[in-house]
Amino acid sequence: MAFFKNPFAGKRVSVFEKDDGRPKTLVYTSGRRFSPFSQRGRNVSLLNKFWQFYEGESTVFAAVNTIAWNTIMVGYTIHSSNDEAANLIRNYAKKLRLQAHLLDAMIYALIFGDAFIEKIYNRKGEISRLKNVDPRTMVINFNEYGDIESYQQVIGNKKGPLIKPDKIIHLRLFPRPSSPYGISLIAASVDTIERKVRTDEALSLAMVRHGTPKYDITVKAPEGGQVPPESVLEQIAEKLSNLHEENEVVHPDLIEIKTIDERGIPGVEEYYNYFQTQLVIGLLCPEEALGLGRGSTEATARQKAIMFERMIKSFQMRIAEMVEQELFNEILEHHGFEPNIVTMRFKSVTEEDEANKAKWLGNLLRGYSRREYMPFTINEVRAMFGFPPLEEGDVIENPPIAKSYEDEEESSSSSD
């Protein structure tokens, strides 16, 4: 039986064109390519506006720095079952001034949505130092699948050389579905900030205009006399224009002085608090952290502190994972160690959340004090508090417990 080749059968294309496979989902069609500085939601003028809000609006400045400094500057610890690898990473972290670079990156990521740290190498191919890059100048080149192909820096409308993805540490906290760029913390509050700024200016002018009393001065003409000339009125107005709290006014009965517009600005606090509250909500920072705890009780302030700490902890976990994968593993492999054997753990802002968890866990474990095995292993308990596992931590076995008086009586009666 003869077999013929199908002339309509085309060449079969493998779906695995790369070692790590090829995605089947797209972020945009191959015929349409995004320009990162012209796509909606991200452009240089908007990024510059974010920076102006950060520099010029006190609430934005306080919120960004409160989140950034509480996330990074609480410190961190390095953990590994290999002491030599852990010491290597500790030495590199100190040499590279890792904490200072992470603080700048955290501030930039909150303001612009993205932060970029360049890894600089020496002649031996070792990472010699780190450098924070201005996010307003960085362009991400990515394909239709959303994979980052390279980075470029744009200075004066001129693109620099292509930079490989593994040479840049990219931090974003709030992702976009259509691109690898992140979303600024300020982006959600742009309209609120602009309204608040306009309201602040209007209130400032209103307080200057209506905050101090105005004088209505009447200069009467004597009986049968003439109205005082304009020069005399100007002299009286000049003398009364520089009044302050220590001045006393003495005048003849031909001059009558009354105050007008003494009611001030009604409802000024409601106008200010409305936009202030909206801004604080958008910036993810509790009022108590900004010194604005109006009407807060001890219970509500405590609950807000716990929620704020959990948000900070989530940022810390994101940053720790990024550092481990994009920095620590490269250093480890360069020095002959296996990757993923060193972990990074940031310290807590407060111990409130962990204290509640430890109290709950302690009460639970007390109920298992007379059983052979605990409900959690050492590694499971360590994972609850963010610590890496131990090789011998798979099982917790209780030590033998001395029998109580009731147990001895039961055993003696059963033997009889």
C-alpha positions as CSV (number, residue, x, y, z in Angstrom):
1,M,0.0,0.0,0.0
2,A,1.5,3.3,-1.1
3,F,1.6,6.4,1.2
4,F,1.7,9.9,-0.2
5,K,2.9,13.0,1.6
6,N,0.1,15.5,2.3
7,P,1.0,18.6,0.2
8,F,-1.3,20.8,2.3
9,A,0.5,19.9,5.6
10,G,2.7,22.8,6.7
11,K,5.7,22.7,8.9
12,R,4.8,22.0,12.5
13,V,6.0,24.8,14.8
14,S,7.0,23.8,18.3
15,V,5.3,25.8,21.1
16,F,8.5,25.6,23.1
17,E,10.7,28.0,21.2
18,K,12.5,29.0,24.5
19,D,13.9,26.9,27.3
20,D,11.2,28.1,29.6
21,G,8.4,27.7,27.1
22,R,6.3,30.2,25.1
23,P,3.2,31.8,26.6
24,K,-0.1,31.4,24.8
25,T,-1.6,34.6,26.2
26,L,-0.9,38.1,24.9
27,V,-0.9,41.6,26.3
28,Y,-1.5,43.1,22.9
29,T,-1.5,41.9,19.2
30,S,1.7,41.6,17.3
31,G,0.7,44.3,14.9
32,R,0.3,46.9,17.6
33,R,3.3,47.9,19.6
34,F,3.1,50.2,22.6
35,S,5.3,53.2,23.0
36,P,5.9,53.4,26.7
37,F,6.1,57.2,26.9
38,S,2.9,57.8,24.9
39,Q,0.6,55.1,26.1
40,R,-2.3,56.2,28.3
41,G,-1.5,56.4,31.9
42,R,2.2,56.9,31.7
43,N,4.2,59.7,30.1
44,V,7.0,61.9,31.1
45,S,4.8,65.0,31.9
46,L,2.6,62.9,34.2
47,L,5.6,61.4,36.0
48,N,7.0,65.0,36.5
49,K,3.6,66.0,37.9
50,F,3.8,63.1,40.4
51,W,7.2,64.3,41.5
52,Q,5.9,67.9,41.9
53,F,3.1,66.6,44.1
54,Y,5.6,64.7,46.2
55,E,7.8,67.7,46.7
56,G,5.1,70.3,47.1
57,E,2.2,68.6,48.9
58,S,2.9,67.8,52.6
59,T,0.4,65.0,52.9
60,V,1.8,63.2,49.9
61,F,5.4,63.7,51.1
62,A,4.5,62.4,54.6
63,A,2.6,59.3,53.3
64,V,5.2,58.2,50.8
65,N,8.1,58.5,53.2
66,T,6.1,56.9,56.1
67,I,5.5,53.8,54.0
68,A,9.0,53.7,52.4
69,W,11.0,54.2,55.7
70,N,8.8,51.8,57.7
71,T,9.2,49.2,54.9
72,I,13.0,49.3,54.5
73,M,14.7,51.0,57.4
74,V,13.4,48.7,60.1
75,G,16.3,46.4,59.0
76,Y,16.5,42.9,57.7
77,T,18.2,39.6,58.5
78,I,19.8,37.0,56.2
79,H,19.0,33.3,56.8
80,S,20.5,30.1,55.3
81,S,21.4,26.6,56.4
82,N,24.8,27.2,54.8
83,D,26.7,29.6,57.0
84,E,29.3,30.3,54.4
85,A,26.7,31.3,51.8
86,A,24.9,33.5,54.4
87,N,28.1,35.3,55.4
88,L,28.9,35.9,51.7
89,I,25.5,37.6,51.1
90,R,25.9,39.6,54.3
91,N,29.2,40.9,53.2
92,Y,27.9,41.8,49.7
93,A,24.8,43.5,51.1
94,K,27.0,45.7,53.3
95,K,29.5,46.4,50.5
96,L,26.8,47.3,48.0
97,R,24.9,49.5,50.5
98,L,21.8,47.4,49.7
99,Q,19.5,49.0,52.3
100,A,20.1,52.5,51.1
101,H,19.5,51.6,47.5
102,L,16.3,49.7,48.5
103,L,15.0,52.8,50.3
104,D,15.5,55.0,47.2
105,A,13.9,52.3,45.1
106,M,10.9,52.1,47.4
107,I,10.4,55.9,47.3
108,Y,10.6,55.9,43.5
109,A,8.3,52.9,43.1
110,L,5.6,54.7,45.2
111,I,5.9,58.0,43.4
112,F,6.4,56.8,39.7
113,G,5.1,53.2,39.9
114,D,8.5,51.8,39.0
115,A,12.0,51.7,40.3
116,F,15.2,50.5,38.5
117,I,18.5,49.5,40.1
118,E,21.4,48.9,37.7
119,K,23.9,46.2,38.6
120,I,27.4,47.3,37.8
121,Y,30.2,44.8,37.3
122,N,34.0,44.8,37.6
123,R,36.4,43.1,35.2
124,K,36.0,39.8,37.0
125,G,32.3,39.7,36.2
126,E,31.3,40.4,39.9
127,I,28.7,42.9,41.0
128,S,30.8,45.7,42.3
129,R,28.1,48.3,43.1
130,L,24.4,49.2,42.6
131,K,23.0,52.4,41.0
132,N,19.5,53.8,41.3
133,V,18.2,55.1,37.9
134,D,15.7,57.9,37.4
135,P,12.5,56.1,36.5
136,R,11.4,59.0,34.3
137,T,14.2,58.2,31.9
138,M,13.8,54.4,31.7
139,V,12.0,52.6,28.8
140,I,11.0,48.9,29.0
141,N,11.1,47.1,25.6
142,F,8.7,44.1,25.8
143,N,7.1,41.8,23.3
144,E,3.4,41.0,22.7
145,Y,3.5,38.3,25.4
146,G,4.6,40.9,28.0
147,D,8.1,39.4,28.4
148,I,10.8,42.0,29.0
149,E,13.4,41.9,26.2
150,S,15.6,44.9,27.2
151,Y,15.8,48.2,29.0
152,Q,16.8,51.6,27.6
153,Q,17.5,55.0,29.0
154,V,16.2,58.1,27.2
155,I,18.1,61.3,27.8
156,G,17.3,64.4,25.8
157,N,15.0,62.3,23.5
158,K,18.0,60.1,22.6
159,K,17.8,56.4,23.4
160,G,20.9,54.8,25.0
161,P,22.2,51.3,24.4
162,L,20.1,48.3,25.1
163,I,20.5,46.8,28.6
164,K,19.8,43.1,29.2
165,P,17.0,42.4,31.6
166,D,19.3,40.5,34.0
167,K,21.4,43.7,34.5
168,I,18.5,45.7,35.9
169,I,16.5,45.1,39.1
170,H,13.0,46.3,38.5
171,L,10.6,47.0,41.4
172,R,6.9,47.6,40.9
173,L,4.3,47.4,43.6
174,F,1.0,47.9,41.7
175,P,1.0,46.1,38.3
176,R,-0.7,47.0,35.0
177,P,-2.4,44.2,33.0
178,S,-1.2,45.5,29.6
179,S,2.4,46.3,30.3
180,P,5.3,45.6,32.7
181,Y,5.1,49.1,34.1
182,G,3.7,49.7,37.5
183,I,1.1,52.2,38.8
184,S,2.1,55.1,41.0
185,L,0.6,55.4,44.4
186,I,-0.2,59.0,43.6
187,A,-2.0,58.2,40.3
188,A,-5.3,57.3,42.1
189,S,-5.3,60.6,43.9
190,V,-4.3,63.1,41.2
191,D,-7.7,64.7,41.0
192,T,-8.1,64.8,44.7
193,I,-4.6,66.4,45.1
194,E,-5.4,69.1,42.5
195,R,-8.7,69.9,44.2
196,K,-7.1,70.0,47.6
197,V,-4.4,72.3,46.3
198,R,-7.0,74.7,44.8
199,T,-9.1,74.5,48.1
200,D,-6.0,75.3,50.2
201,E,-5.2,78.3,48.0
202,A,-8.8,79.5,48.2
203,L,-9.0,79.0,52.0
204,S,-5.7,80.8,52.4
205,L,-6.9,83.8,50.5
206,A,-10.2,83.7,52.3
207,M,-8.5,83.7,55.7
208,V,-6.4,86.7,54.7
209,R,-9.5,88.5,53.4
210,H,-11.9,87.6,56.2
211,G,-9.8,86.4,59.0
212,T,-9.1,89.9,60.4
213,P,-11.7,92.6,60.9
214,K,-12.0,95.4,58.4
215,Y,-12.6,99.0,59.5
216,D,-15.4,101.3,58.3
217,I,-14.2,104.8,59.1
218,T,-16.5,107.8,58.8
219,V,-15.0,111.3,58.9
220,K,-17.9,113.7,59.7
221,A,-17.9,117.3,58.7
222,P,-18.4,119.9,61.4
223,E,-21.6,121.7,61.6
224,G,-21.7,124.4,58.9
225,G,-18.2,123.2,57.8
226,Q,-16.9,121.6,54.6
227,V,-16.1,117.9,54.0
228,P,-12.4,117.2,54.8
229,P,-10.2,117.2,51.7
230,E,-9.0,113.9,50.2
231,S,-5.5,114.4,51.5
232,V,-6.8,114.3,55.1
233,L,-8.7,111.1,54.5
234,E,-5.5,109.5,53.1
235,Q,-3.5,110.5,56.1
236,I,-6.1,108.9,58.5
237,A,-6.3,105.7,56.4
238,E,-2.4,105.4,56.4
239,K,-2.3,105.8,60.2
240,L,-5.0,103.1,60.7
241,S,-3.5,100.7,58.1
242,N,-0.7,99.5,60.4
243,L,-2.7,98.7,63.5
244,H,-1.8,95.7,65.7
245,E,-2.9,94.3,69.0
246,E,-0.8,96.9,71.0
247,N,-2.3,100.0,69.3
248,E,-4.9,102.2,70.9
249,V,-6.9,104.5,68.7
250,V,-7.7,108.0,70.0
251,H,-9.8,110.2,67.7
252,P,-12.2,113.2,68.0
253,D,-15.9,112.8,67.8
254,L,-15.8,113.8,64.2
255,I,-14.3,110.4,63.3
256,E,-16.4,107.2,63.8
257,I,-14.7,103.7,63.5
258,K,-16.7,100.5,63.1
259,T,-15.6,97.0,62.3
260,I,-17.2,94.9,59.5
261,D,-16.9,91.3,58.2
262,E,-16.3,89.7,61.6
263,R,-18.0,86.4,61.0
264,G,-14.9,84.7,59.5
265,I,-15.2,81.7,57.1
266,P,-18.1,79.4,58.0
267,G,-17.5,75.7,57.4
268,V,-13.9,76.0,56.6
269,E,-13.0,72.8,58.6
270,E,-15.5,70.7,56.6
271,Y,-14.1,71.9,53.3
272,Y,-10.5,71.1,54.3
273,N,-11.3,67.7,56.0
274,Y,-13.2,66.4,53.0
275,F,-10.3,66.4,50.6
276,Q,-7.8,65.6,53.3
277,T,-9.7,62.4,54.1
278,Q,-10.0,61.4,50.4
279,L,-6.3,61.9,50.0
280,V,-5.3,59.9,53.0
281,I,-7.5,57.0,51.8
282,G,-5.8,57.0,48.3
283,L,-2.3,57.1,49.8
284,L,-2.9,53.9,51.9
285,C,-1.5,55.5,55.0
286,P,-3.6,55.8,58.2
287,E,-4.2,59.2,59.6
288,E,-2.6,58.2,62.9
289,A,0.7,57.7,61.1
290,L,0.5,61.2,59.7
291,G,-0.5,62.8,63.0
292,L,-4.1,63.3,61.9
293,G,-6.0,60.9,64.1
294,R,-9.2,63.0,64.4
295,G,-11.9,61.2,66.4
296,S,-9.9,58.0,66.7
297,T,-10.3,55.9,69.7
298,E,-7.6,53.6,71.1
299,A,-9.3,50.6,69.7
300,T,-9.7,52.0,66.1
301,A,-6.1,53.3,66.2
302,R,-4.8,49.9,67.3
303,Q,-6.7,48.2,64.5
304,K,-5.5,50.6,61.9
305,A,-1.9,50.1,63.1
306,I,-2.3,46.3,62.6
307,M,-3.7,46.7,59.1
308,F,-0.9,49.2,58.2
309,E,1.7,46.7,59.5
310,R,0.2,43.9,57.4
311,M,0.4,46.1,54.3
312,I,4.0,47.0,55.1
313,K,4.8,43.3,55.6
314,S,3.4,42.5,52.1
315,F,5.6,45.2,50.6
316,Q,8.6,43.7,52.4
317,M,7.8,40.2,51.2
318,R,7.6,41.5,47.6
319,I,10.9,43.3,47.9
320,A,12.6,40.3,49.6
321,E,11.6,38.0,46.9
322,M,12.9,40.4,44.2
323,V,16.2,40.7,45.9
324,E,16.6,37.0,46.5
325,Q,15.9,36.1,42.8
326,E,17.6,39.0,41.0
327,L,20.6,39.7,43.2
328,F,21.3,37.0,45.8
329,N,21.1,34.1,43.4
330,E,23.4,35.7,40.9
331,I,26.0,36.3,43.6
332,L,25.6,32.8,45.0
333,E,26.0,31.1,41.5
334,H,29.0,33.3,40.7
335,H,30.8,32.0,43.8
336,G,29.8,28.3,43.2
337,F,26.8,28.0,45.5
338,E,23.4,26.7,44.6
339,P,20.6,29.3,44.1
340,N,17.7,29.8,46.5
341,I,19.7,28.8,49.6
342,V,19.7,32.3,51.2
343,T,16.6,34.1,52.2
344,M,16.0,37.7,53.3
345,R,13.6,38.7,56.1
346,F,12.6,42.2,57.0
347,K,11.9,43.1,60.6
348,S,8.5,44.1,61.7
349,V,7.4,47.7,62.1
350,T,5.7,46.8,65.4
351,E,5.3,43.5,67.2
352,E,1.5,43.9,67.6
353,D,0.5,41.5,64.8
354,E,3.1,38.9,65.6
355,A,2.3,39.1,69.4
356,N,-1.4,38.3,68.7
357,K,-0.3,35.4,66.4
358,A,2.1,34.0,69.1
359,K,-0.6,34.3,71.8
360,W,-3.1,32.4,69.6
361,L,-0.5,29.7,68.7
362,G,0.6,29.3,72.4
363,N,-3.0,28.8,73.5
364,L,-3.5,26.2,70.8
365,L,-0.4,24.2,71.5
366,R,-1.3,24.0,75.2
367,G,-4.2,21.8,74.3
368,Y,-1.9,19.2,72.7
369,S,0.5,19.0,75.7
370,R,-0.6,15.4,76.6
371,R,-0.4,14.1,73.0
372,E,2.5,12.5,71.2
373,Y,2.7,14.9,68.3
374,M,2.0,18.6,67.9
375,P,-0.5,19.9,65.3
376,F,2.4,21.9,63.6
377,T,5.9,21.1,62.8
378,I,8.8,23.4,63.6
379,N,9.0,24.5,60.0
380,E,5.3,25.2,59.9
381,V,5.6,27.4,63.0
382,R,8.6,29.1,61.5
383,A,6.7,29.8,58.3
384,M,4.0,31.5,60.2
385,F,6.5,34.1,61.4
386,G,8.3,34.4,58.0
387,F,11.4,32.3,58.8
388,P,12.9,29.8,56.4
389,P,12.6,26.0,57.2
390,L,15.2,23.9,59.0
391,E,16.4,20.5,57.9
392,E,15.4,18.9,61.1
393,G,12.2,20.8,61.6
394,D,9.7,18.5,59.9
395,V,8.3,17.0,63.1
396,I,7.8,18.2,66.6
397,E,7.6,15.4,69.1
398,N,6.7,16.2,72.7
399,P,9.0,15.2,75.5
400,P,7.7,12.5,77.8
401,I,5.3,14.0,80.4
402,A,5.2,12.8,84.0
403,K,2.0,10.9,84.9
404,S,-0.4,12.7,87.1
405,Y,-1.9,11.3,90.4
406,E,-5.1,10.5,88.5
407,D,-3.2,8.5,85.9
408,E,-1.5,6.4,88.5
409,E,-4.8,5.7,90.3
410,E,-6.4,4.7,87.0
411,S,-3.5,2.4,86.1
412,S,-3.5,0.8,89.6
413,S,-7.3,0.2,89.5
414,S,-7.1,-1.4,86.1
415,S,-4.3,-3.7,87.2
416,D,-6.5,-4.9,90.1
